[in-house]
Amino acid sequence: MEQNLIGISRVPCYYWLLCLLKLIEPDSLRKCFTKWVTSLLPEDWSGQTLSIDGKRIRSTERMSRCESPL
């Protein structure tokens, strides 16, 4: 498996991810997430609402009744 840009060569365990998440300040995460989402929107987006449909994201409309979306 090839290492990515941050040098992780395998999927970290649950405990490692939990410890990492505890180090992140919620306000900093909110600011970074908001900046990232804003960068994805067109410039003339102000005043509009972005509606995100979880079913469309997970493509449940194409699933049969016995498949689970998660």
C-alpha positions in Angstrom: 0.0 0.0 0.0 1.3 3.4 -1.0 1.7 6.1 1.7 -0.3 9.3 1.3 0.9 12.8 1.8 0.7 12.7 5.6 2.7 9.4 5.9 -0.1 7.0 7.0 0.3 3.6 5.4 -2.7 1.8 6.9 -6.0 2.6 8.4 -5.6 3.7 12.1 -7.5 1.9 14.9 -10.6 3.3 16.6 -8.7 4.3 19.7 -6.1 6.3 17.7 -8.9 8.2 15.8 -10.7 8.9 19.1 -7.5 10.4 20.6 -6.9 12.5 17.5 -10.5 13.8 17.6 -10.2 14.8 21.2 -7.3 17.1 20.3 -9.4 19.1 17.9 -11.0 22.3 19.2 -14.7 22.3 18.2 -14.6 26.0 17.2 -11.5 25.5 15.0 -13.2 22.5 13.3 -16.3 24.6 12.7 -14.4 27.4 11.1 -12.3 25.1 8.9 -15.4 23.2 7.8 -17.3 26.4 7.0 -14.4 27.7 5.0 -14.1 24.4 3.1 -17.9 24.2 2.3 -17.9 27.9 1.3 -15.0 27.3 -1.2 -17.2 24.7 -2.9 -20.1 27.0 -3.5 -20.4 29.4 -6.5 -19.6 33.1 -5.8 -23.3 34.2 -6.3 -24.6 31.9 -3.6 -25.4 34.4 -0.9 -28.8 34.4 0.6 -29.7 30.9 -0.7 -30.2 27.7 1.2 -28.2 24.5 0.5 -30.4 21.4 1.1 -28.5 18.1 1.5 -30.6 15.0 1.1 -29.0 12.0 2.8 -30.9 9.5 0.7 -29.6 11.0 -2.5 -26.0 11.1 -1.1 -26.2 7.4 -0.2 -28.0 6.6 -3.5 -30.8 4.8 -1.7 -33.1 5.5 -4.6 -31.4 2.9 -6.7 -31.3 0.2 -4.0 -33.7 -2.7 -3.8 -35.7 -3.2 -0.6 -33.4 -5.7 1.0 -30.2 -3.5 0.7 -29.1 -1.3 3.6 -28.1 2.3 2.8 -25.4 2.2 5.5 
